Amino acid sequence: MPTVFCRICCLLVLITFNGGSYAAPAHEQDQLSLILQQLDTIEHLATRAKIDSPTESFERYRFDYPRLTQDIQRIRQGVQDYLSPSRAQPRDLHEMVGDYRLDAPSTETSP
C-alpha cells in the first residue's frame, strides 16, 4: 500500500511541476501573435508615411523606408519561424542595421 501512495505522490508532483511549463508556451504564442499583428500595423503606417512624404525633398537627410520594411520583414519571419518551425536549421546571422537615415543625393552640379 505505501508503494501505491508513493507512486501517486510522485505522479502528482510531476503533474504539478510540468503543468506550469505548458502554460508558458501558450501565453508566449499569444504574445508573439500580437507582435505579428503590431508589425503589420507598423509596416502599414510606414507605407503610408512613405507615400505621404515628398518625393523631391531638398533636405539633407531622408528616412530609409525600404530598409525599415526589410527589418520588419526579417523580424516577422523570425517570429513566424519560431511559432511554426519546419525543422532545425541554421540561424540567420544577419544583423539589422537600425540606421534609417539616408543622405540625400547632391543636387549640385560640378563645373
Backbone bond lengths (Angstrom), bond angles and torsions (degrees), N, CA, C in turn:
res aa  C-N    CA-C-N  psi(-1)  N-CA   C-N-CA  omega(-1)  CA-C   N-CA-C  phi
1 M - - - 1.438 - - 1.531 112.12 -
2 P 1.352 119.82 -42.11 1.449 119.21 177.91 1.527 111.98 -61.93
3 T 1.332 118.44 -28.80 1.456 121.08 179.15 1.523 110.84 -65.53
4 V 1.301 117.07 -42.06 1.464 121.19 178.16 1.525 110.08 -64.44
5 F 1.339 116.28 -42.51 1.452 121.38 178.90 1.534 110.37 -61.57
6 C 1.326 117.13 -43.58 1.477 121.45 178.90 1.520 110.82 -63.99
7 R 1.315 117.42 -40.98 1.461 120.61 178.82 1.527 111.36 -64.11
8 I 1.335 115.62 -41.69 1.463 119.38 179.18 1.523 110.38 -65.48
9 C 1.319 117.23 -42.06 1.467 121.08 177.84 1.532 111.20 -61.87
10 C 1.312 116.36 -44.61 1.471 120.45 178.77 1.517 110.43 -62.62
11 L 1.321 116.54 -41.39 1.454 120.89 179.00 1.522 111.43 -63.71
12 L 1.332 117.10 -42.13 1.460 120.71 178.07 1.527 111.81 -64.93
13 V 1.330 116.07 -39.65 1.468 119.47 177.70 1.524 110.42 -63.43
14 L 1.318 117.56 -44.03 1.468 120.78 179.15 1.519 111.52 -63.67
15 I 1.325 116.68 -41.59 1.466 119.85 178.93 1.523 110.24 -64.60
16 T 1.322 116.95 -40.55 1.464 120.57 -179.52 1.519 111.15 -63.47
17 F 1.324 117.71 -46.78 1.457 120.35 -178.35 1.519 112.39 -72.09
18 N 1.303 118.78 -36.72 1.454 121.46 -179.94 1.516 112.51 -79.63
19 G 1.320 118.48 -23.24 1.460 121.54 179.80 1.517 111.90 -62.21
20 G 1.320 117.29 -38.09 1.455 120.59 179.12 1.510 112.70 -68.08
21 S 1.318 117.87 -29.09 1.458 120.17 -177.88 1.521 111.64 -73.38
22 Y 1.325 118.02 -22.27 1.460 119.36 178.20 1.523 112.05 -80.65
23 A 1.330 118.81 -22.95 1.456 121.62 -178.79 1.519 111.25 -74.68
24 A 1.321 118.48 -34.76 1.458 121.38 -176.24 1.525 112.75 -65.30
25 P 1.328 120.42 -46.90 1.459 118.38 -179.30 1.534 113.60 -61.79
26 A 1.323 118.19 -36.97 1.465 119.86 178.56 1.518 110.20 -65.68
27 H 1.326 116.73 -42.96 1.467 120.27 177.51 1.525 110.41 -65.01
28 E 1.321 115.57 -42.55 1.461 119.81 178.74 1.519 110.83 -63.28
29 Q 1.313 117.49 -40.34 1.454 120.88 179.05 1.522 110.60 -63.71
30 D 1.322 117.32 -40.11 1.460 120.70 176.53 1.527 110.83 -62.23
31 Q 1.319 116.28 -43.93 1.460 120.56 -179.52 1.533 111.43 -65.02
32 L 1.328 116.61 -41.60 1.465 119.80 179.61 1.526 111.18 -68.86
33 S 1.315 117.63 -33.99 1.471 120.41 175.18 1.520 110.07 -64.69
34 L 1.320 116.62 -38.22 1.460 120.80 176.11 1.526 110.67 -64.39
35 I 1.315 116.96 -39.53 1.465 120.90 177.21 1.527 109.94 -61.39
36 L 1.336 117.55 -41.44 1.466 120.52 178.29 1.526 111.04 -61.43
37 Q 1.326 117.39 -40.33 1.461 120.49 177.87 1.528 110.61 -64.60
38 Q 1.324 116.32 -40.34 1.457 120.12 179.52 1.524 111.33 -68.16
39 L 1.321 117.49 -35.76 1.464 120.39 175.83 1.525 110.66 -63.57
40 D 1.342 117.14 -38.82 1.461 120.38 176.05 1.526 110.62 -60.98
41 T 1.327 116.15 -42.58 1.465 120.60 179.23 1.523 110.92 -64.80
42 I 1.317 117.05 -43.97 1.470 120.94 179.75 1.521 110.23 -62.82
43 E 1.328 116.78 -43.14 1.465 119.76 179.78 1.532 110.63 -63.97
44 H 1.317 116.64 -39.24 1.466 120.36 177.56 1.533 110.76 -63.86
45 L 1.325 116.91 -43.38 1.467 120.63 178.41 1.525 111.40 -64.46
46 A 1.320 116.84 -39.14 1.468 120.26 178.68 1.521 110.79 -65.53
47 T 1.331 116.84 -38.32 1.463 120.43 177.70 1.518 110.76 -64.22
48 R 1.331 116.09 -43.38 1.469 119.60 177.68 1.520 111.49 -63.73
49 A 1.339 116.85 -40.88 1.464 120.62 179.64 1.526 110.70 -64.69
50 K 1.323 116.64 -37.52 1.467 120.44 178.76 1.516 110.18 -65.31
51 I 1.323 116.99 -42.02 1.467 121.02 179.27 1.522 110.71 -65.74
52 D 1.326 117.17 -38.82 1.462 121.65 -177.57 1.525 113.47 -78.39
53 S 1.325 117.56 -16.40 1.461 119.25 -178.33 1.529 109.48 -76.08
54 P 1.322 115.70 146.00 1.466 118.39 179.96 1.525 111.40 -65.69
55 T 1.329 116.02 135.79 1.461 119.20 -178.77 1.517 111.68 -75.22
56 E 1.301 116.58 -34.91 1.465 120.18 178.30 1.511 108.82 -107.04
57 S 1.290 115.63 86.87 1.448 121.03 -179.40 1.523 109.13 -100.86
58 F 1.320 115.18 138.98 1.455 119.96 179.47 1.523 111.11 -98.90
59 E 1.328 115.53 12.98 1.451 120.07 178.20 1.529 109.47 -78.02
60 R 1.302 114.61 153.90 1.461 119.55 -178.39 1.524 111.79 -69.23
61 Y 1.320 117.09 -36.64 1.457 121.70 -178.90 1.525 109.75 -120.19
62 R 1.317 114.15 150.99 1.456 119.68 173.48 1.526 107.71 -140.66
63 F 1.319 115.54 162.53 1.461 120.82 -176.19 1.522 109.83 -80.20
64 D 1.330 116.62 138.52 1.464 122.35 -178.49 1.533 109.13 -91.86
65 Y 1.322 116.38 84.35 1.463 121.93 -178.46 1.530 113.07 -65.24
66 P 1.332 119.50 -40.28 1.472 118.05 178.02 1.532 113.22 -60.15
67 R 1.318 117.81 -38.19 1.461 120.42 179.32 1.531 110.66 -67.59
68 L 1.338 116.62 -39.32 1.455 120.31 176.72 1.529 110.41 -61.96
69 T 1.324 116.59 -43.40 1.461 121.09 179.35 1.528 110.74 -62.47
70 Q 1.318 117.86 -41.27 1.464 121.27 178.52 1.530 111.25 -62.82
71 D 1.337 116.13 -41.65 1.465 119.58 179.58 1.529 110.95 -66.57
72 I 1.321 117.28 -40.64 1.467 120.66 177.69 1.522 109.68 -62.06
73 Q 1.322 116.99 -43.21 1.464 120.23 179.22 1.528 111.07 -64.89
74 R 1.317 117.31 -36.92 1.465 120.77 178.66 1.527 110.65 -66.10
75 I 1.324 117.37 -42.55 1.464 120.62 177.80 1.526 109.82 -64.55
76 R 1.338 116.60 -44.69 1.467 121.04 179.38 1.528 110.64 -58.67
77 Q 1.321 116.59 -44.68 1.465 120.67 -179.23 1.524 111.14 -64.00
78 G 1.329 116.81 -39.17 1.461 120.16 178.39 1.517 112.23 -64.58
79 V 1.328 117.12 -42.17 1.465 120.56 178.69 1.525 110.04 -66.65
80 Q 1.332 117.08 -43.78 1.464 120.16 179.61 1.524 111.45 -64.12
81 D 1.312 116.99 -38.64 1.471 120.33 177.59 1.520 111.05 -64.43
82 Y 1.332 116.37 -35.55 1.464 119.76 178.31 1.528 110.84 -70.07
83 L 1.337 115.99 -41.81 1.460 119.71 -177.37 1.525 112.69 -69.55
84 S 1.317 117.05 -33.41 1.463 119.77 -179.95 1.525 109.87 -137.54
85 P 1.325 116.41 74.51 1.466 119.33 -179.05 1.527 110.73 -69.45
86 S 1.324 115.60 137.42 1.458 119.63 178.02 1.527 110.05 -84.07
87 R 1.305 116.07 -44.31 1.462 122.29 176.05 1.518 107.10 -172.04
88 A 1.294 115.92 170.37 1.461 119.56 -178.01 1.531 109.91 -68.34
89 Q 1.317 115.23 123.78 1.457 121.44 178.45 1.515 108.96 -136.40
90 P 1.320 116.86 161.06 1.462 119.14 178.40 1.524 110.65 -63.02
91 R 1.299 115.00 148.93 1.460 120.30 179.63 1.515 110.88 -75.00
92 D 1.314 115.95 153.61 1.454 122.52 174.65 1.525 107.74 -79.39
93 L 1.317 116.44 115.16 1.459 120.15 -174.93 1.522 113.39 -95.31
94 H 1.324 117.89 8.34 1.457 119.92 177.38 1.515 109.44 -71.82
95 E 1.292 115.39 135.77 1.450 120.29 179.28 1.510 109.40 -96.68
96 M 1.328 115.13 148.03 1.452 119.05 174.02 1.519 107.94 -77.29
97 V 1.302 115.32 145.30 1.448 119.61 -178.12 1.522 110.14 -79.89
98 G 1.324 116.86 -47.93 1.454 121.05 177.87 1.511 114.38 78.89
99 D 1.320 118.87 -2.06 1.457 122.40 178.31 1.520 107.12 -102.56
100 Y 1.328 116.74 109.59 1.456 120.76 -173.38 1.524 112.88 -108.17
101 R 1.305 117.02 20.76 1.459 120.59 179.35 1.524 108.61 -103.36
102 L 1.324 116.64 127.28 1.461 122.18 177.92 1.517 109.31 -109.42
103 D 1.305 116.51 142.16 1.453 119.77 170.91 1.507 108.40 -75.65
104 A 1.306 115.63 131.71 1.457 119.46 178.59 1.531 108.42 -70.12
105 P 1.318 117.15 142.38 1.461 117.87 178.51 1.527 110.31 -64.91
106 S 1.302 114.37 143.61 1.451 119.74 -177.86 1.517 110.09 -69.45
107 T 1.350 116.11 130.81 1.463 120.63 179.56 1.517 111.50 -94.46
108 E 1.319 117.18 -4.90 1.463 121.07 -179.91 1.525 109.72 -76.30
109 T 1.287 115.50 140.23 1.470 120.16 176.30 1.506 107.66 -103.68
110 S 1.305 115.29 141.04 1.470 118.55 179.21 1.524 109.53 -86.83
111 P 1.352 116.10 142.94 1.485 120.05 -177.44 1.501 112.68 -70.46
